[in-house]
Amino acid sequence: MSATLELISQAIRSKLQRDGAASLTDAEWHLLRVSEWMSACVDYALARVLADTPLSDLLAVAAGLDVMGAAVAAEQLRAAVETLINVTDQGLGRERQTTIVRVARELELMVARSRAELEQTIIAFAFTQQDEALVA
């Protein structure tokens, strides 16, 4: 991730630790979820995240991407979640693991190709939220 996006993410995590979950705005939650997802994609650690994260949380990341204006990435993440839903039944452990790795690689490649644009969109959203908070 870019240094700017990492600083934004660190600031939100610090606020969360210091003031608790109730202190974060909806926009901050979106920023935190999306930045953590981006970090996993950039670090090629998304397979672990997909295996360990509830699908509802992944859909929350997609919602955050939508709110930020990254509709294509949100759509691709939702498609990935649909693929994962199809392999969550009992008895599909091996197929599920293979699917998780494949889906993770596809999403990581998508992020690699559009990383600069995605980071720019996320950072612009963060600064827009800050501007709105200062006006309010």
Residue frames as qw, qx, qy, qz and C-alpha x, y, z in Angstrom:
[[0.000, 0.888, 0.460, 0.000, 0.00, 0.00, 0.00],
 [0.307, 0.681, -0.068, 0.661, 1.04, 3.57, -0.48],
 [0.334, -0.012, -0.543, 0.771, 2.49, 5.42, 2.47],
 [0.304, -0.180, 0.038, -0.935, -0.50, 7.78, 2.53],
 [0.749, -0.231, -0.424, -0.455, -3.03, 4.95, 2.64],
 [0.662, -0.097, -0.647, 0.365, -0.99, 3.20, 5.32],
 [0.103, 0.091, -0.398, 0.907, -1.00, 6.36, 7.46],
 [0.541, -0.219, -0.145, -0.799, -4.76, 6.72, 7.10],
 [0.799, -0.170, -0.559, -0.144, -5.25, 3.08, 8.07],
 [0.507, -0.008, -0.606, 0.613, -2.92, 3.41, 11.08],
 [0.145, -0.183, 0.228, -0.945, -4.74, 6.52, 12.28],
 [0.704, -0.232, -0.262, -0.617, -8.09, 4.74, 12.15],
 [0.773, -0.115, -0.607, 0.145, -6.71, 1.65, 13.92],
 [0.284, 0.097, -0.508, 0.807, -5.25, 3.90, 16.64],
 [0.411, -0.220, 0.057, -0.883, -8.59, 5.63, 17.11],
 [0.799, -0.178, -0.466, -0.337, -10.30, 2.24, 17.30],
 [0.663, -0.057, -0.619, 0.418, -7.88, 1.00, 19.96],
 [0.138, 0.108, -0.380, 0.908, -7.97, 4.24, 21.93],
 [0.380, -0.011, 0.156, -0.912, -11.69, 5.10, 21.76],
 [0.474, 0.163, 0.826, -0.257, -13.42, 1.82, 20.90],
 [0.254, 0.284, 0.804, 0.456, -15.58, 0.58, 18.06],
 [0.081, 0.809, 0.568, -0.131, -18.42, 3.01, 18.73],
 [0.171, -0.731, 0.082, 0.655, -16.09, 5.94, 18.03],
 [0.261, -0.111, 0.665, 0.691, -15.64, 5.08, 14.35],
 [0.509, 0.440, 0.027, -0.739, -17.91, 6.61, 11.74],
 [0.865, 0.350, 0.347, -0.096, -19.34, 4.54, 8.90],
 [0.529, 0.808, -0.258, 0.034, -16.76, 6.08, 6.60],
 [0.154, -0.686, 0.696, -0.146, -13.93, 5.12, 8.94],
 [0.765, -0.063, 0.625, -0.143, -15.20, 1.54, 9.10],
 [0.792, 0.601, 0.105, -0.036, -15.26, 1.45, 5.30],
 [0.266, 0.840, -0.462, 0.103, -11.73, 2.83, 5.16],
 [0.439, -0.511, 0.719, -0.167, -10.46, 0.33, 7.71],
 [0.838, 0.146, 0.514, -0.113, -12.05, -2.70, 6.04],
 [0.709, 0.705, 0.001, 0.020, -10.99, -1.71, 2.55],
 [0.108, 0.827, -0.542, 0.106, -7.45, -0.79, 3.55],
 [0.580, -0.363, 0.720, -0.117, -7.02, -4.14, 5.34],
 [0.842, 0.377, 0.382, -0.052, -8.36, -5.96, 2.27],
 [0.494, 0.839, -0.223, 0.046, -6.03, -3.97, 0.00],
 [0.217, -0.717, 0.655, -0.102, -3.09, -4.75, 2.25],
 [0.754, -0.082, 0.648, -0.070, -3.86, -8.48, 2.09],
 [0.768, 0.614, 0.181, -0.001, -4.08, -8.27, -1.70],
 [0.276, 0.882, -0.371, 0.091, -0.82, -6.36, -2.05],
 [0.316, -0.591, 0.726, -0.155, 0.98, -8.70, 0.37],
 [0.598, 0.164, -0.725, -0.301, -0.38, -11.79, -1.44],
 [0.028, -0.044, 0.866, -0.498, -2.01, -12.91, 1.82],
 [0.546, -0.028, -0.079, -0.834, -5.58, -12.84, 0.61],
 [0.632, -0.056, -0.746, -0.201, -6.08, -16.63, 0.60],
 [0.304, -0.137, -0.756, 0.563, -5.68, -16.69, 4.38],
 [0.230, 0.106, 0.233, -0.939, -8.05, -13.74, 4.75],
 [0.604, 0.006, -0.431, -0.670, -10.67, -15.39, 2.53],
 [0.571, -0.089, -0.814, 0.053, -10.40, -18.62, 4.50],
 [0.312, -0.208, -0.669, 0.642, -10.70, -16.92, 7.90],
 [0.156, 0.100, 0.119, -0.975, -13.12, -14.05, 7.25],
 [0.399, 0.471, 0.728, -0.298, -16.89, -14.44, 7.38],
 [0.321, 0.395, 0.605, 0.613, -18.44, -13.88, 3.96],
 [0.079, -0.906, -0.415, -0.020, -20.61, -11.12, 5.43],
 [0.392, -0.736, 0.127, 0.538, -17.42, -9.21, 6.30],
 [0.411, -0.027, 0.578, 0.705, -16.19, -9.58, 2.73],
 [0.126, 0.702, 0.603, 0.358, -19.50, -8.18, 1.53],
 [0.260, -0.901, -0.183, 0.297, -18.95, -5.23, 3.90],
 [0.422, -0.395, 0.391, 0.716, -15.63, -4.62, 2.15],
 [0.269, 0.369, 0.671, 0.584, -17.47, -4.65, -1.19],
 [0.077, -0.881, -0.465, -0.027, -19.99, -2.16, 0.19],
 [0.375, -0.747, 0.074, 0.544, -17.11, 0.06, 1.28],
 [0.397, -0.068, 0.559, 0.725, -15.59, -0.11, -2.18],
 [0.131, 0.663, 0.639, 0.368, -18.95, 0.93, -3.64],
 [0.227, -0.907, -0.274, 0.224, -19.28, 3.87, -1.26],
 [0.418, -0.588, 0.278, 0.634, -15.77, 5.01, -2.18],
 [0.493, 0.728, -0.148, -0.454, -16.51, 4.87, -5.90],
 [0.012, -0.437, 0.867, 0.240, -14.59, 1.69, -6.74],
 [0.802, 0.146, 0.178, -0.552, -17.59, -0.10, -8.24],
 [0.738, 0.407, -0.518, -0.144, -15.61, -2.45, -10.48],
 [0.200, 0.334, -0.833, 0.392, -13.52, -3.76, -7.58],
 [0.507, -0.064, 0.535, -0.673, -16.69, -4.09, -5.47],
 [0.838, 0.265, -0.119, -0.463, -18.38, -6.08, -8.23],
 [0.613, 0.391, -0.684, 0.060, -15.39, -8.41, -8.57],
 [0.063, -0.256, 0.794, -0.547, -15.27, -8.96, -4.81],
 [0.690, 0.059, 0.329, -0.642, -18.98, -9.77, -4.73],
 [0.817, 0.338, -0.383, -0.268, -18.48, -12.27, -7.57],
 [0.338, 0.377, -0.807, 0.304, -15.66, -13.85, -5.56],
 [0.382, -0.135, 0.645, -0.648, -17.93, -14.15, -2.52],
 [0.828, 0.198, -0.003, -0.525, -20.57, -15.85, -4.69],
 [0.670, 0.386, -0.634, -0.006, -17.94, -18.34, -5.83],
 [0.077, 0.292, -0.806, 0.509, -16.95, -19.01, -2.22],
 [0.640, -0.051, 0.341, -0.687, -20.59, -19.49, -1.18],
 [0.848, 0.250, -0.302, -0.356, -20.81, -22.35, -3.67],
 [0.682, 0.241, -0.654, 0.224, -18.03, -24.29, -1.89],
 [0.214, -0.473, 0.526, -0.674, -19.00, -23.79, 1.75],
 [0.887, -0.200, -0.128, -0.397, -21.02, -26.99, 2.14],
 [0.624, -0.484, 0.612, -0.054, -19.67, -29.80, 4.29],
 [0.849, 0.127, 0.486, 0.162, -17.62, -32.32, 2.38],
 [0.578, 0.771, 0.093, 0.251, -16.18, -29.74, 0.00],
 [0.521, -0.775, 0.148, 0.327, -13.06, -28.96, 2.05],
 [0.606, -0.138, 0.476, 0.622, -10.53, -29.77, -0.64],
 [0.312, 0.624, 0.503, 0.510, -12.54, -28.03, -3.35],
 [0.210, -0.956, -0.206, 0.026, -13.07, -25.06, -1.03],
 [0.543, -0.621, 0.246, 0.509, -9.34, -24.68, -0.40],
 [0.504, 0.151, 0.541, 0.656, -8.55, -24.85, -4.12],
 [0.113, 0.802, 0.470, 0.351, -11.28, -22.31, -4.85],
 [0.361, -0.895, -0.081, 0.251, -10.05, -19.95, -2.12],
 [0.540, -0.379, 0.379, 0.649, -6.53, -19.98, -3.56],
 [0.367, 0.399, 0.586, 0.602, -7.83, -19.40, -7.12],
 [0.059, -0.899, -0.397, -0.175, -10.18, -16.59, -6.07],
 [0.464, -0.774, 0.046, 0.428, -7.46, -14.97, -3.97],
 [0.514, -0.141, 0.455, 0.713, -5.03, -14.97, -6.89],
 [0.224, 0.624, 0.559, 0.499, -7.66, -13.48, -9.22],
 [0.218, -0.943, -0.253, -0.001, -8.44, -10.67, -6.77],
 [0.549, -0.602, 0.200, 0.545, -4.75, -10.04, -6.06],
 [0.462, 0.158, 0.520, 0.701, -4.11, -9.76, -9.80],
 [0.054, 0.815, 0.473, 0.329, -7.03, -7.38, -10.20],
 [0.372, -0.898, -0.071, 0.221, -5.69, -5.20, -7.39],
 [0.595, -0.316, 0.345, 0.653, -2.16, -5.33, -8.82],
 [0.362, 0.420, 0.532, 0.640, -3.45, -4.09, -12.19],
 [0.091, -0.788, -0.332, -0.510, -5.55, -1.28, -10.71],
 [0.596, -0.408, -0.437, 0.536, -3.62, -0.56, -7.53],
 [0.230, -0.015, -0.034, 0.973, -2.74, 3.06, -8.24],
 [0.304, -0.374, -0.393, -0.783, -6.30, 3.90, -9.24],
 [0.628, -0.517, -0.580, -0.049, -7.79, 2.06, -6.25],
 [0.519, -0.321, -0.364, 0.704, -5.44, 3.75, -3.79],
 [0.057, 0.130, 0.117, 0.983, -6.17, 7.13, -5.31],
 [0.455, -0.473, -0.507, -0.559, -9.93, 6.50, -4.99],
 [0.651, -0.493, -0.532, 0.222, -9.59, 5.41, -1.35],
 [0.414, -0.186, -0.209, 0.866, -7.37, 8.35, -0.42],
 [0.117, -0.285, -0.267, -0.913, -9.71, 10.82, -2.15],
 [0.566, -0.545, -0.548, -0.288, -12.62, 9.32, -0.19],
 [0.607, -0.395, -0.445, 0.527, -10.68, 9.66, 3.08],
 [0.235, -0.066, -0.058, 0.968, -9.91, 13.31, 2.45],
 [0.299, -0.415, -0.439, -0.739, -13.47, 14.03, 1.36],
 [0.614, -0.554, -0.562, 0.008, -14.69, 12.57, 4.65],
 [0.491, -0.292, -0.295, 0.766, -12.18, 14.68, 6.57],
 [0.020, 0.178, 0.185, 0.966, -13.34, 17.81, 4.74],
 [0.467, -0.510, -0.519, -0.503, -16.96, 17.00, 5.54],
 [0.629, -0.484, -0.511, 0.330, -16.11, 16.44, 9.21],
 [0.351, -0.120, -0.142, 0.918, -14.37, 19.82, 9.40],
 [0.182, -0.309, -0.323, -0.876, -17.41, 21.57, 7.90],
 [0.549, -0.502, -0.625, -0.237, -19.89, 19.85, 10.23]]
